[in-house]
């Protein structure tokens, strides 16, 4: 299961999906999340649909996206590409904090959306 965060600093979930210049990807390996890589999304595109398509393509094989903000159109497009969307609970929520919450959820009672990624091959994505 891979989760990608919209962040300006790689530490906090503090960026808007459509404005994000760099996403940070983590992968669940056994019982820990491991940083995978930063995903560049810095290309400036004016047309909204083209910009959102580019941002989604930047997410590569992400299963879950977490941003501080995401518009309704962008959210529908991201979900339509097979990526589950989470919104941060606070403006500067630490990435590590949400990763811990996800581990706890995985180890106690994972919801159906999470089970979809946990019980599928590692390259699984609904695109």
MMTF fields as JSON, N, C-alpha, C and O atoms, coordinates in Angstrom:
{
  "mmtfVersion": "1.0.0",
  "mmtfProducer": "UNKNOWN",
  "numBonds": 507,
  "numAtoms": 508,
  "numGroups": 127,
  "numChains": 1,
  "numModels": 1,
  "chainsPerModel": [1],
  "groupsPerChain": [127],
  "chainIdList": ["A"],
  "bondAtomList": [4, 2, 8, 6, 12, 10, 16, 14, 20, 18, 24, 22, 28, 26, 32, 30, 36, 34, 40, 38, 44, 42, 48, 46, 52, 50, 56, 54, 60, 58, 64, 62, 68, 66, 72, 70, 76, 74, 80, 78, 84, 82, 88, 86, 92, 90, 96, 94, 100, 98, 104, 102, 108, 106, 112, 110, 116, 114, 120, 118, 124, 122, 128, 126, 132, 130, 136, 134, 140, 138, 144, 142, 148, 146, 152, 150, 156, 154, 160, 158, 164, 162, 168, 166, 172, 170, 176, 174, 180, 178, 184, 182, 188, 186, 192, 190, 196, 194, 200, 198, 204, 202, 208, 206, 212, 210, 216, 214, 220, 218, 224, 222, 228, 226, 232, 230, 236, 234, 240, 238, 244, 242, 248, 246, 252, 250, 256, 254, 260, 258, 264, 262, 268, 266, 272, 270, 276, 274, 280, 278, 284, 282, 288, 286, 292, 290, 296, 294, 300, 298, 304, 302, 308, 306, 312, 310, 316, 314, 320, 318, 324, 322, 328, 326, 332, 330, 336, 334, 340, 338, 344, 342, 348, 346, 352, 350, 356, 354, 360, 358, 364, 362, 368, 366, 372, 370, 376, 374, 380, 378, 384, 382, 388, 386, 392, 390, 396, 394, 400, 398, 404, 402, 408, 406, 412, 410, 416, 414, 420, 418, 424, 422, 428, 426, 432, 430, 436, 434, 440, 438, 444, 442, 448, 446, 452, 450, 456, 454, 460, 458, 464, 462, 468, 466, 472, 470, 476, 474, 480, 478, 484, 482, 488, 486, 492, 490, 496, 494, 500, 498, 504, 502],
  "bondOrderList": [1, 1, 1, 1, 1, 1, 1, 1, 1, 1, 1, 1, 1, 1, 1, 1, 1, 1, 1, 1, 1, 1, 1, 1, 1, 1, 1, 1, 1, 1, 1, 1, 1, 1, 1, 1, 1, 1, 1, 1, 1, 1, 1, 1, 1, 1, 1, 1, 1, 1, 1, 1, 1, 1, 1, 1, 1, 1, 1, 1, 1, 1, 1, 1, 1, 1, 1, 1, 1, 1, 1, 1, 1, 1, 1, 1, 1, 1, 1, 1, 1, 1, 1, 1, 1, 1, 1, 1, 1, 1, 1, 1, 1, 1, 1, 1, 1, 1, 1, 1, 1, 1, 1, 1, 1, 1, 1, 1, 1, 1, 1, 1, 1, 1, 1, 1, 1, 1, 1, 1, 1, 1, 1, 1, 1, 1],
  "groupList": [{"groupName": "UNK", "atomNameList": ["N", "CA", "C", "O"], "elementList": ["N", "C", "C", "O"], "formalChargeList": [0, 0, 0, 0], "bondAtomList": [1, 0, 2, 1, 3, 2], "bondOrderList": [1, 1, 2], "singleLetterCode": "X", "chemCompType": "L-PEPTIDE LINKING"}],
  "groupTypeList": [0, 0, 0, 0, 0, 0, 0, 0, 0, 0, 0, 0, 0, 0, 0, 0, 0, 0, 0, 0, 0, 0, 0, 0, 0, 0, 0, 0, 0, 0, 0, 0, 0, 0, 0, 0, 0, 0, 0, 0, 0, 0, 0, 0, 0, 0, 0, 0, 0, 0, 0, 0, 0, 0, 0, 0, 0, 0, 0, 0, 0, 0, 0, 0, 0, 0, 0, 0, 0, 0, 0, 0, 0, 0, 0, 0, 0, 0, 0, 0, 0, 0, 0, 0, 0, 0, 0, 0, 0, 0, 0, 0, 0, 0, 0, 0, 0, 0, 0, 0, 0, 0, 0, 0, 0, 0, 0, 0, 0, 0, 0, 0, 0, 0, 0, 0, 0, 0, 0, 0, 0, 0, 0, 0, 0, 0, 0],
  "groupIdList": [1, 2, 3, 4, 5, 6, 7, 8, 9, 10, 11, 12, 13, 14, 15, 16, 17, 18, 19, 20, 21, 22, 23, 24, 25, 26, 27, 28, 29, 30, 31, 32, 33, 34, 35, 36, 37, 38, 39, 40, 41, 42, 43, 44, 45, 46, 47, 48, 49, 50, 51, 52, 53, 54, 55, 56, 57, 58, 59, 60, 61, 62, 63, 64, 65, 66, 67, 68, 69, 70, 71, 72, 73, 74, 75, 76, 77, 78, 79, 80, 81, 82, 83, 84, 85, 86, 87, 88, 89, 90, 91, 92, 93, 94, 95, 96, 97, 98, 99, 100, 101, 102, 103, 104, 105, 106, 107, 108, 109, 110, 111, 112, 113, 114, 115, 116, 117, 118, 119, 120, 121, 122, 123, 124, 125, 126, 127],
  "secStructList": [7, 3, 3, 3, 3, 3, 7, 1, 1, 1, 1, 3, 3, 7, 7, 5, 4, 4, 4, 7, 1, 3, 3, 3, 3, 3, 3, 3, 3, 6, 6, 3, 3, 3, 3, 3, 3, 3, 3, 3, 7, 7, 7, 7, 7, 7, 1, 2, 2, 2, 2, 2, 2, 2, 2, 2, 2, 2, 6, 6, 6, 7, 1, 3, 3, 3, 3, 1, 5, 7, 7, 2, 2, 2, 2, 2, 2, 2, 2, 2, 6, 6, 7, 3, 3, 3, 3, 7, 1, 1, 6, 6, 3, 3, 2, 2, 2, 2, 2, 2, 2, 2, 2, 2, 2, 2, 2, 2, 2, 7, 7, 2, 2, 2, 2, 2, 2, 2, 6, 1, 7, 6, 6, 7, 7, 7, 7],
  "xCoordList": [0.849, 0.0, 0.893, 1.766, 0.666, 1.447, 0.556, -0.524, 1.038, 0.315, 1.212, 2.402, 0.628, 1.374, 0.755, -0.465, 1.643, 1.225, 1.549, 2.603, 0.629, 0.882, 1.503, 0.865, 2.754, 3.495, 4.488, 5.064, 4.681, 5.672, 7.037, 8.051, 7.072, 8.332, 8.694, 9.759, 7.835, 8.103, 7.894, 8.176, 7.403, 7.193, 5.722, 5.212, 5.049, 3.657, 2.749, 3.179, 1.5, 0.492, -0.052, -0.965, 0.52, 0.207, 0.085, 0.254, -0.203, -0.314, -1.626, -2.174, -2.102, -3.306, -2.92, -1.88, -3.734, -3.418, -3.079, -2.049, -3.901, -3.707, -2.516, -2.044, -2.02, -0.885, 0.421, 1.488, 0.347, 1.51, 2.595, 2.32, 3.819, 4.964, 5.734, 6.472, 5.56, 6.272, 5.449, 5.099, 5.146, 4.438, 5.463, 6.529, 5.143, 6.05, 5.366, 4.301, 5.98, 5.384, 6.022, 7.242, 5.144, 5.558, 4.887, 3.827, 5.511, 4.947, 4.891, 5.824, 3.782, 3.649, 4.463, 4.216, 5.432, 6.241, 6.208, 6.729, 5.599, 5.369, 4.553, 3.391, 5.141, 4.398, 5.016, 5.047, 5.507, 6.071, 5.918, 5.875, 5.838, 5.85, 7.269, 7.971, 7.691, 9.039, 8.934, 8.136, 9.748, 9.774, 10.273, 11.287, 9.555, 9.927, 10.64, 11.78, 9.945, 10.551, 9.678, 8.505, 10.308, 9.579, 9.143, 9.897, 7.931, 7.374, 7.218, 6.411, 7.977, 7.935, 6.617, 6.168, 6.008, 4.787, 4.833, 3.827, 6.001, 6.231, 5.91, 5.99, 5.555, 5.244, 4.015, 2.998, 4.114, 3.011, 2.098, 2.534, 0.828, -0.151, -1.356, -1.87, -1.799, -2.88, -4.261, -5.042, -4.557, -5.877, -6.126, -5.314, -7.253, -7.515, -7.527, -6.863, -8.256, -8.337, -6.972, -6.595, -6.232, -4.891, -3.97, -3.169, -4.09, -3.266, -3.587, -2.679, -4.863, -5.259, -4.841, -4.404, -4.974, -4.531, -3.033, -2.58, -2.274, -0.821, -0.506, 0.363, -1.205, -0.96, -1.244, -0.472, -2.337, -2.696, -1.644, -1.247, -1.189, -0.143, 1.159, 1.93, 1.408, 2.608, 2.583, 3.629, 1.399, 1.255, 1.688, 1.748, 1.987, 2.481, 1.613, 0.412, 2.165, 1.391, 0.891, 0.894, 0.466, -0.102, -1.453, -2.254, -1.698, -3.007, -3.87, -5.085, -3.224, -3.933, -3.234, -2.007, -4.025, -3.51, -4.029, -5.21, -3.149, -3.565, -3.07, -1.884, -3.99, -3.661, -4.364, -5.32, -3.886, -4.57, -5.883, -6.86, -5.896, -7.101, -7.121, -6.08, -8.324, -8.511, -9.91, -10.886, -9.994, -11.285, -12.166, -11.679, -13.475, -14.407, -14.113, -14.19, -13.779, -13.482, -12.219, -12.186, -11.183, -9.931, -10.163, -9.637, -10.944, -11.227, -11.906, -11.551, -12.87, -13.556, -12.598, -12.661, -11.719, -10.757, -9.757, -9.42, -9.287, -8.337, -9.005, -8.434, -10.21, -10.95, -11.223, -11.15, -11.536, -11.794, -10.577, -10.712, -9.397, -8.173, -7.816, -6.798, -8.652, -8.421, -7.644, -7.226, -7.437, -6.699, -7.699, -8.592, -7.542, -8.403, -7.924, -6.719, -8.849, -8.502, -8.778, -9.868, -7.749, -7.883, -7.553, -6.686, -8.236, -7.907, -7.34, -7.871, -6.264, -5.638, -6.649, -7.509, -6.541, -7.485, -7.16, -8.022, -5.919, -5.533, -4.55, -3.941, -4.398, -3.593, -2.149, -1.605, -1.525, -0.126, 0.062, 1.028, -0.849, -0.736, 0.571, 0.861, 1.359, 2.597, 2.313, 1.408, 3.083, 2.96, 3.12, 2.363, 4.114, 4.376, 3.165, 2.9, 2.431, 1.243, 0.168, -0.43, -0.071, -1.09, -0.632, -1.444, 0.646, 1.149, 0.932, 0.571, 1.15, 0.902, -0.576, -0.915, -1.45, -2.893, -3.277, -4.087, -2.698, -2.991, -2.489, -3.154, -1.325, -0.815, -1.73, -2.017, -2.182, -3.104, -4.398, -4.906, -4.922, -6.141, -5.937, -6.802, -4.802, -4.481, -4.426, -4.897, -3.852, -3.647, -4.842, -4.85, -5.847, -7.019, -8.242, -8.738, -8.72, -9.94, -9.901, -10.564, -9.133, -9.014, -10.35, -11.039, -10.698, -11.937, -11.79, -10.686, -12.902, -12.896, -11.96, -11.267, -11.933, -11.066, -9.599, -8.828, -9.208, -7.835, -7.586, -6.522, -8.551, -8.404, -8.164, -7.451, -8.766, -8.604, -7.13, -6.702, -6.357, -4.935, -4.078, -3.034, -4.498, -3.714, -3.707, -2.717, -4.809, -4.944, -4.753, -5.158, -4.134, -3.898, -2.395, -1.611, -1.99, -0.559, -0.019, -0.773, 1.256, 1.834, 1.725, 1.774, 1.581, 1.467, 0.013, -0.259, -0.928, -2.336, -2.709, -2.289, -3.49, -4.119, -5.269, -5.149, -6.363, -7.585, -7.591, -8.635, -6.508, -6.522, -6.861, -6.917],
  "yCoordList": [-1.169, 0.0, 1.23, 1.378, 2.107, 3.335, 4.544, 4.661, 5.442, 6.67, 7.846, 7.851, 8.834, 10.01, 11.249, 11.389, 12.154, 13.359, 14.612, 14.706, 15.572, 16.896, 17.723, 17.993, 18.119, 18.792, 19.791, 19.557, 20.897, 21.879, 21.589, 22.09, 20.772, 20.543, 19.074, 18.777, 18.154, 16.734, 16.245, 15.086, 17.108, 16.771, 16.889, 16.086, 17.895, 18.17, 18.023, 18.209, 17.688, 17.653, 19.071, 19.428, 19.879, 21.307, 21.936, 23.146, 21.131, 21.695, 21.28, 20.212, 22.149, 21.92, 21.01, 21.217, 20.019, 19.07, 19.777, 19.479, 20.686, 21.34, 22.273, 22.597, 22.711, 23.64, 22.937, 23.547, 21.688, 20.964, 20.825, 20.399, 21.19, 21.099, 19.791, 19.369, 19.145, 17.911, 17.083, 17.556, 15.855, 14.923, 13.987, 13.751, 13.457, 12.553, 11.211, 11.132, 10.153, 8.817, 7.925, 7.883, 7.211, 6.21, 4.894, 4.879, 3.786, 2.465, 1.663, 1.684, 0.956, 0.056, -1.2, -1.904, -1.473, -2.684, -3.358, -2.823, -4.525, -5.24, -4.353, -4.066, -3.916, -3.075, -1.694, -1.139, -1.146, 0.206, 0.847, 0.163, 2.156, 2.889, 3.337, 3.796, 3.202, 3.557, 4.612, 4.477, 5.661, 6.686, 6.057, 5.361, 6.306, 5.755, 6.813, 6.622, 7.946, 8.984, 10.228, 10.219, 11.296, 12.533, 12.486, 12.051, 12.934, 12.91, 14.347, 15.106, 14.714, 16.066, 16.33, 15.526, 17.46, 17.891, 19.403, 20.09, 19.91, 21.352, 22.036, 23.261, 21.274, 21.88, 22.78, 22.367, 24.0, 24.96, 24.768, 24.893, 24.462, 24.265, 25.138, 25.103, 25.907, 26.873, 26.209, 26.399, 25.437, 24.805, 23.845, 22.957, 24.022, 23.264, 21.75, 21.029, 21.265, 19.814, 19.245, 18.177, 19.947, 19.492, 19.483, 18.564, 20.518, 20.597, 19.444, 18.812, 19.169, 18.082, 16.723, 15.846, 16.554, 15.305, 15.114, 14.013, 16.177, 16.125, 15.769, 14.935, 16.393, 16.103, 14.628, 13.972, 14.116, 12.711, 11.801, 10.814, 12.108, 11.304, 11.344, 10.385, 12.44, 12.56, 11.585, 11.255, 11.127, 10.249, 8.815, 8.005, 8.492, 7.168, 6.058, 6.037, 5.135, 3.981, 4.166, 3.228, 5.379, 5.697, 5.019, 4.945, 4.529, 3.974, 4.988, 5.035, 5.81, 6.772, 8.121, 8.202, 9.178, 10.539, 11.276, 11.18, 12.009, 12.846, 14.265, 14.485, 15.228, 16.643, 17.464, 17.002, 18.684, 19.562, 20.063, 20.272, 20.255, 20.681, 20.035, 19.803, 19.751, 19.245, 19.657, 19.448, 20.238, 20.691, 19.529, 18.416, 19.784, 18.705, 18.081, 16.861, 18.894, 18.343, 17.484, 16.378, 18.002, 17.253, 15.952, 14.906, 16.016, 14.82, 13.753, 12.577, 14.153, 13.203, 12.612, 11.417, 13.43, 12.937, 11.966, 10.939, 12.303, 11.426, 10.088, 9.027, 10.147, 8.915, 8.114, 6.885, 8.796, 8.133, 7.402, 6.478, 7.815, 7.149, 5.964, 5.307, 5.683, 4.529, 4.84, 3.924, 6.118, 6.53, 6.98, 7.781, 6.46, 6.851, 8.195, 8.41, 9.099, 10.446, 10.609, 10.313, 11.094, 11.48, 12.957, 13.463, 13.641, 15.032, 15.105, 14.482, 15.864, 16.006, 16.568, 17.368, 16.143, 16.608, 18.007, 18.673, 18.466, 19.826, 20.364, 19.6, 21.678, 22.336, 21.86, 21.693, 21.639, 21.227, 19.885, 19.692, 18.969, 17.644, 16.99, 16.949, 16.483, 15.811, 14.533, 13.771, 14.311, 13.096, 11.873, 10.909, 11.911, 10.771, 10.445, 9.276, 11.461, 11.245, 10.478, 9.541, 10.878, 10.172, 8.762, 7.837, 8.586, 7.235, 6.323, 5.157, 6.845, 6.063, 5.704, 4.58, 6.657, 6.393, 5.299, 4.425, 5.354, 4.338, 2.96, 1.956, 2.903, 1.619, 1.045, -0.152, 1.906, 1.467, 0.948, -0.101, 1.68, 1.271, -0.067, -0.941, -0.228, -1.476, -2.653, -3.746, -2.429, -3.505, -3.777, -4.771, -2.922, -3.133, -3.53, -4.65, -2.623, -2.891, -2.095, -1.064, -2.562, -1.782, -1.687, -2.688, -0.458, -0.291, -0.933, -1.274, -1.089, -1.747, -1.071, -1.751, 0.27, 0.953, 0.589, 0.502, 0.377, 0.011, -1.46, -1.813, -2.311, -3.732, -3.977, -4.905, -3.139, -3.253, -3.197, -3.899, -2.369, -2.227, -3.223, -3.645, -3.603, -4.522, -5.939, -6.658, -6.34, -7.718, -7.87, -8.868, -6.873, -6.919, -6.949, -6.591, -7.367, -7.321, -5.904, -4.938, -5.769, -4.467, -3.456, -2.253, -3.899, -2.964, -2.609, -1.954, -3.025, -2.829, -1.357, -0.583, -0.981, 0.319, 0.157, -0.583, 0.817, 0.649, 1.422, 1.492, 1.99, 2.835, 2.04, 2.591],
  "zCoordList": [0.0, 0.0, 0.0, 0.855, -0.964, -1.072, -0.848, -1.426, 0.008, 0.307, -0.031, 0.285, -0.674, -1.104, -0.48, -0.398, -0.038, 0.672, -0.131, -0.76, -0.1, -0.662, 0.459, 1.476, 0.254, 1.314, 0.728, -0.334, 1.427, 1.0, 1.605, 1.119, 2.677, 3.386, 3.589, 4.13, 3.168, 3.347, 4.763, 5.064, 5.637, 7.045, 7.439, 8.221, 6.891, 7.237, 6.016, 4.878, 6.274, 5.214, 5.16, 5.905, 4.266, 4.299, 2.914, 2.765, 1.913, 0.576, -0.076, 0.196, -0.933, -1.728, -2.895, -3.52, -3.191, -4.261, -5.569, -6.174, -6.006, -7.295, -7.356, -8.446, -6.213, -6.174, -5.809, -5.869, -5.44, -4.919, -5.998, -7.119, -5.638, -6.555, -6.366, -7.256, -5.199, -4.903, -3.92, -2.839, -4.3, -3.426, -2.79, -3.358, -1.619, -0.896, -0.704, -0.093, -1.227, -1.215, -0.149, 0.014, 0.575, 1.559, 1.198, 0.572, 1.597, 1.335, 2.625, 3.428, 2.81, 3.953, 3.671, 2.692, 4.536, 4.431, 5.79, 6.768, 5.85, 7.107, 8.04, 7.754, 9.148, 10.086, 10.244, 11.343, 9.14, 9.163, 7.79, 6.768, 7.791, 6.539, 6.264, 7.165, 5.014, 4.6, 3.498, 2.571, 3.61, 2.57, 1.275, 1.267, 0.18, -1.125, -1.962, -2.385, -2.197, -3.025, -3.06, -2.685, -3.529, -3.804, -5.269, -6.14, -5.522, -6.873, -7.371, -6.836, -8.378, -8.91, -9.625, -10.441, -9.309, -10.005, -10.184, -10.006, -10.534, -10.554, -11.883, -11.982, -12.883, -14.18, -14.041, -13.483, -14.545, -14.49, -15.7, -16.845, -15.434, -16.506, -16.184, -15.066, -17.14, -16.921, -16.923, -15.991, -17.96, -18.103, -16.94, -16.684, -16.232, -15.006, -15.207, -14.463, -16.183, -16.384, -16.75, -16.266, -17.597, -17.966, -16.747, -16.572, -15.901, -14.692, -13.749, -13.211, -13.547, -12.644, -13.207, -12.462, -14.506, -15.144, -14.933, -14.621, -15.102, -14.883, -13.43, -13.174, -12.473, -11.056, -10.761, -10.062, -11.288, -11.074, -11.692, -11.072, -12.888, -13.534, -12.729, -12.755, -12.018, -11.171, -10.003, -9.444, -9.636, -8.47, -8.744, -7.819, -9.98, -10.377, -9.8, -10.071, -9.017, -8.526, -7.09, -6.293, -6.782, -5.474, -5.285, -6.216, -4.087, -3.742, -3.003, -3.19, -2.151, -1.305, -1.427, -1.37, -1.597, -1.63, -0.408, -0.073, 0.254, 1.372, 1.128, 0.884, 1.197, 1.0, 2.068, 2.692, 2.273, 3.229, 2.639, 3.359, 1.312, 0.601, -0.774, -1.388, -1.238, -2.602, -3.038, -2.317, -4.215, -4.717, -5.135, -5.334, -5.271, -5.629, -6.986, -7.133, -7.974, -9.3, -9.241, -9.78, -8.58, -8.454, -7.697, -8.077, -6.632, -5.848, -6.697, -6.62, -7.497, -8.387, -9.409, -9.701, -9.95, -10.937, -10.304, -10.892, -9.099, -8.411, -8.093, -8.345, -7.541, -7.229, -8.497, -8.483, -9.58, -10.85, -11.4, -12.202, -10.971, -11.425, -10.526, -10.747, -9.503, -8.638, -7.385, -6.677, -7.089, -5.897, -4.836, -5.111, -3.625, -2.518, -1.981, -1.842, -1.679, -1.23, 0.264, 0.755, 0.972, 2.375, 2.49, 1.777, 3.378, 3.644, 5.053, 5.972, 5.227, 6.538, 7.526, 7.158, 8.788, 9.802, 10.299, 10.873, 10.085, 10.45, 9.421, 8.672, 9.39, 8.346, 8.301, 7.21, 9.412, 9.434, 10.125, 10.864, 9.888, 10.49, 10.043, 8.848, 10.982, 10.587, 9.794, 10.133, 8.753, 7.951, 8.85, 8.731, 9.756, 10.65, 11.51, 11.791, 11.928, 12.751, 11.984, 12.512, 10.745, 9.952, 9.612, 9.597, 9.341, 9.072, 10.278, 10.116, 11.485, 12.704, 12.834, 13.203, 12.531, 12.586, 11.589, 11.898, 10.405, 9.394, 9.819, 9.565, 10.463, 10.968, 12.038, 12.048, 12.934, 13.982, 13.36, 13.756, 12.395, 11.703, 11.001, 11.061, 10.34, 9.637, 10.605, 10.288, 11.785, 12.751, 13.648, 14.373, 13.615, 14.472, 13.666, 13.786, 12.855, 12.095, 10.792, 10.679, 9.807, 8.571, 7.827, 7.63, 7.418, 6.646, 5.262, 4.837, 4.581, 3.271, 2.276, 1.52, 2.268, 1.316, 1.551, 0.596, 2.793, 3.103, 2.786, 2.278, 3.08, 2.791, 1.31, 0.927, 0.489, -0.968, -1.357, -2.273, -0.67, -0.982, -0.219, -0.716, 0.974, 1.795, 1.235, 1.368, 0.609, 0.147, -1.353, -1.949, -1.947, -3.399, -3.658, -2.78, -4.841, -5.184, -4.993, -5.112, -4.704, -4.375, -5.505, -5.251, -6.721, -7.837, -8.135, -9.141, -7.284, -7.522, -7.55, -6.69, -8.531, -8.607, -9.572, -10.548, -9.333, -10.117, -11.418, -12.068, -11.82, -13.023, -14.246, -15.345]
}
